[in-house]
Amino acid sequence: MKKNDSDVGTKKRGSSTGPRTEGGKMRSRMNALKHGLTSKSLVVGAEDPRQFRKFSRRLMKELQPRDPIEHEIAVEIVMSAWRRRRAYQVEGGVFSAEAPGELGIVPSDPRYQGLAFMRLGNDGDTIARLLRYEAAHRRSFYSAMKYLERRRRKADES
């Protein structure tokens, strides 16, 4: 690469004024949008932390962990179930989303996450990818449930 080739790239990047068309502006607005299906945070976007706490308390009351290990297993069950619910919400957003040129979509609108998921899956496998996320969360949930049941059965036999 010639020295002045890199200077040209630097000059072009420095002189950018951003998107000019409505379509470009819409895409730019969506740049930071995340679908939340792989988030390390349990509550993302428009989700209500109070709803999560209520959901978590209800499941923990049902699971009644007896010791710290069972508590960790129960936490895994809660996390998997919450993330699976999120995947279903994103699925609803994907199917209800209209043309990407729509403006004024707020984060509490299910189409918000759906548009993000479609944007990230431009290669045409949006639904297949969504189903993989749903299946992964379902497997995690049932795996933790089975482990909890086996552990309790073994403890009860002792």
C-alpha positions as a Markdown table, in Angstrom:
| # | Residue | x | y | z |
|---|---|---|---|---|
| 1 | Met | 0.0 | 0.0 | 0.0 |
| 2 | Lys | 1.3 | 3.4 | -0.9 |
| 3 | Lys | 1.6 | 6.0 | 1.8 |
| 4 | Asn | -0.8 | 8.4 | 0.2 |
| 5 | Asp | -3.4 | 5.6 | -0.2 |
| 6 | Ser | -3.9 | 5.5 | 3.6 |
| 7 | Asp | -4.0 | 9.3 | 3.7 |
| 8 | Val | -6.9 | 9.2 | 1.2 |
| 9 | Gly | -8.9 | 6.8 | 3.4 |
| 10 | Thr | -8.3 | 9.0 | 6.5 |
| 11 | Lys | -9.5 | 12.1 | 4.6 |
| 12 | Lys | -12.6 | 10.3 | 3.4 |
| 13 | Arg | -13.5 | 9.0 | 6.9 |
| 14 | Gly | -12.9 | 12.5 | 8.4 |
| 15 | Ser | -15.2 | 14.2 | 5.9 |
| 16 | Ser | -18.2 | 12.0 | 6.3 |
| 17 | Thr | -21.4 | 13.8 | 7.0 |
| 18 | Gly | -23.5 | 10.7 | 7.7 |
| 19 | Pro | -26.4 | 9.3 | 5.9 |
| 20 | Arg | -28.5 | 11.7 | 3.7 |
| 21 | Thr | -31.4 | 9.6 | 2.5 |
| 22 | Glu | -34.3 | 8.5 | 4.7 |
| 23 | Gly | -33.4 | 4.9 | 4.1 |
| 24 | Gly | -29.8 | 5.5 | 5.1 |
| 25 | Lys | -30.9 | 7.4 | 8.2 |
| 26 | Met | -33.2 | 4.6 | 9.2 |
| 27 | Arg | -30.4 | 2.0 | 8.8 |
| 28 | Ser | -28.2 | 4.3 | 10.9 |
| 29 | Arg | -30.7 | 4.5 | 13.7 |
| 30 | Met | -30.8 | 0.7 | 13.8 |
| 31 | Asn | -27.0 | 0.3 | 14.1 |
| 32 | Ala | -27.0 | 0.0 | 17.8 |
| 33 | Leu | -30.2 | -2.1 | 18.0 |
| 34 | Lys | -29.8 | -5.5 | 19.6 |
| 35 | His | -32.3 | -8.4 | 19.6 |
| 36 | Gly | -31.3 | -9.5 | 23.1 |
| 37 | Leu | -31.3 | -13.2 | 22.4 |
| 38 | Thr | -27.6 | -13.6 | 23.3 |
| 39 | Ser | -27.5 | -10.9 | 25.9 |
| 40 | Lys | -25.5 | -11.4 | 29.1 |
| 41 | Ser | -28.1 | -9.2 | 30.9 |
| 42 | Leu | -31.3 | -10.9 | 31.9 |
| 43 | Val | -33.5 | -7.8 | 31.4 |
| 44 | Val | -32.9 | -5.9 | 28.2 |
| 45 | Gly | -34.5 | -3.2 | 26.1 |
| 46 | Ala | -38.1 | -2.5 | 26.9 |
| 47 | Glu | -38.4 | -5.4 | 29.3 |
| 48 | Asp | -39.6 | -4.5 | 32.8 |
| 49 | Pro | -37.3 | -5.4 | 35.6 |
| 50 | Arg | -40.3 | -5.7 | 37.9 |
| 51 | Gln | -41.9 | -8.2 | 35.6 |
| 52 | Phe | -38.7 | -10.2 | 35.7 |
| 53 | Arg | -38.5 | -10.1 | 39.5 |
| 54 | Lys | -42.2 | -11.2 | 39.7 |
| 55 | Phe | -41.5 | -14.0 | 37.2 |
| 56 | Ser | -38.4 | -15.1 | 39.0 |
| 57 | Arg | -40.1 | -15.1 | 42.5 |
| 58 | Arg | -43.0 | -17.2 | 41.1 |
| 59 | Leu | -40.7 | -19.8 | 39.6 |
| 60 | Met | -38.4 | -19.9 | 42.6 |
| 61 | Lys | -41.4 | -20.4 | 44.9 |
| 62 | Glu | -42.5 | -23.3 | 42.7 |
| 63 | Leu | -39.0 | -24.9 | 42.5 |
| 64 | Gln | -38.3 | -24.4 | 46.2 |
| 65 | Pro | -34.5 | -24.9 | 46.1 |
| 66 | Arg | -33.3 | -26.8 | 49.2 |
| 67 | Asp | -29.6 | -25.8 | 49.2 |
| 68 | Pro | -27.1 | -23.5 | 47.3 |
| 69 | Ile | -26.6 | -26.0 | 44.5 |
| 70 | Glu | -30.3 | -26.3 | 43.9 |
| 71 | His | -30.6 | -22.6 | 44.1 |
| 72 | Glu | -28.1 | -22.3 | 41.2 |
| 73 | Ile | -30.0 | -24.9 | 39.2 |
| 74 | Ala | -33.2 | -22.9 | 39.8 |
| 75 | Val | -31.5 | -19.7 | 38.7 |
| 76 | Glu | -30.5 | -21.4 | 35.4 |
| 77 | Ile | -34.1 | -22.5 | 35.0 |
| 78 | Val | -35.4 | -19.0 | 35.5 |
| 79 | Met | -32.8 | -17.5 | 33.1 |
| 80 | Ser | -33.6 | -20.1 | 30.4 |
| 81 | Ala | -37.4 | -19.6 | 30.8 |
| 82 | Trp | -37.1 | -15.8 | 30.7 |
| 83 | Arg | -34.8 | -15.8 | 27.6 |
| 84 | Arg | -37.2 | -18.3 | 25.8 |
| 85 | Arg | -40.0 | -15.9 | 26.5 |
| 86 | Arg | -37.9 | -13.1 | 25.0 |
| 87 | Ala | -37.3 | -15.3 | 21.9 |
| 88 | Tyr | -41.1 | -15.7 | 21.5 |
| 89 | Gln | -41.5 | -11.9 | 21.8 |
| 90 | Val | -38.9 | -11.3 | 19.1 |
| 91 | Glu | -40.6 | -13.9 | 17.0 |
| 92 | Gly | -43.8 | -11.9 | 17.3 |
| 93 | Gly | -41.9 | -8.8 | 16.4 |
| 94 | Val | -40.4 | -10.4 | 13.3 |
| 95 | Phe | -43.8 | -11.4 | 12.0 |
| 96 | Ser | -45.5 | -8.1 | 12.8 |
| 97 | Ala | -42.7 | -5.9 | 11.5 |
| 98 | Glu | -43.6 | -3.9 | 8.4 |
| 99 | Ala | -41.3 | -2.3 | 5.9 |
| 100 | Pro | -38.0 | -1.1 | 7.4 |
| 101 | Gly | -38.9 | 2.4 | 6.2 |
| 102 | Glu | -41.4 | 2.7 | 9.1 |
| 103 | Leu | -40.4 | 5.6 | 11.4 |
| 104 | Gly | -41.4 | 6.2 | 15.0 |
| 105 | Ile | -41.0 | 2.7 | 16.3 |
| 106 | Val | -40.3 | 2.8 | 20.0 |
| 107 | Pro | -38.5 | 0.2 | 22.0 |
| 108 | Ser | -41.6 | -1.0 | 23.8 |
| 109 | Asp | -43.1 | -2.0 | 20.3 |
| 110 | Pro | -42.4 | -5.7 | 19.6 |
| 111 | Arg | -41.4 | -4.7 | 16.0 |
| 112 | Tyr | -38.4 | -2.9 | 17.5 |
| 113 | Gln | -36.6 | -6.1 | 18.4 |
| 114 | Gly | -38.0 | -7.8 | 15.4 |
| 115 | Leu | -36.5 | -5.3 | 13.0 |
| 116 | Ala | -33.2 | -5.6 | 14.8 |
| 117 | Phe | -33.2 | -9.4 | 14.4 |
| 118 | Met | -34.1 | -9.1 | 10.7 |
| 119 | Arg | -31.3 | -6.5 | 10.2 |
| 120 | Leu | -28.8 | -8.9 | 11.8 |
| 121 | Gly | -30.1 | -11.8 | 9.7 |
| 122 | Asn | -30.0 | -10.1 | 6.3 |
| 123 | Asp | -28.8 | -13.3 | 4.7 |
| 124 | Gly | -32.3 | -14.8 | 4.7 |
| 125 | Asp | -32.1 | -17.1 | 7.7 |
| 126 | Thr | -33.9 | -14.9 | 10.2 |
| 127 | Ile | -36.5 | -17.5 | 11.2 |
| 128 | Ala | -34.0 | -20.4 | 11.2 |
| 129 | Arg | -31.7 | -18.4 | 13.5 |
| 130 | Leu | -34.6 | -17.4 | 15.8 |
| 131 | Leu | -35.7 | -21.1 | 16.0 |
| 132 | Arg | -32.1 | -22.0 | 17.0 |
| 133 | Tyr | -32.1 | -19.5 | 19.8 |
| 134 | Glu | -35.5 | -20.8 | 21.0 |
| 135 | Ala | -34.3 | -24.4 | 20.9 |
| 136 | Ala | -31.1 | -23.6 | 22.8 |
| 137 | His | -33.1 | -21.9 | 25.6 |
| 138 | Arg | -35.6 | -24.7 | 25.6 |
| 139 | Arg | -32.7 | -27.3 | 25.9 |
| 140 | Ser | -31.1 | -25.3 | 28.7 |
| 141 | Phe | -34.4 | -25.1 | 30.6 |
| 142 | Tyr | -35.2 | -28.9 | 30.3 |
| 143 | Ser | -31.6 | -29.9 | 31.0 |
| 144 | Ala | -31.6 | -27.9 | 34.2 |
| 145 | Met | -35.1 | -29.3 | 35.2 |
| 146 | Lys | -33.9 | -32.9 | 34.6 |
| 147 | Tyr | -30.8 | -32.3 | 36.6 |
| 148 | Leu | -32.8 | -30.9 | 39.5 |
| 149 | Glu | -35.2 | -33.8 | 39.4 |
| 150 | Arg | -32.3 | -36.4 | 39.3 |
| 151 | Arg | -30.5 | -34.6 | 42.1 |
| 152 | Arg | -33.6 | -34.6 | 44.3 |
| 153 | Arg | -34.5 | -38.2 | 43.5 |
| 154 | Lys | -31.0 | -39.2 | 44.5 |
| 155 | Ala | -31.1 | -37.2 | 47.7 |
| 156 | Asp | -34.5 | -38.7 | 48.6 |
| 157 | Glu | -33.2 | -42.2 | 48.1 |
| 158 | Ser | -30.3 | -41.6 | 50.5 |
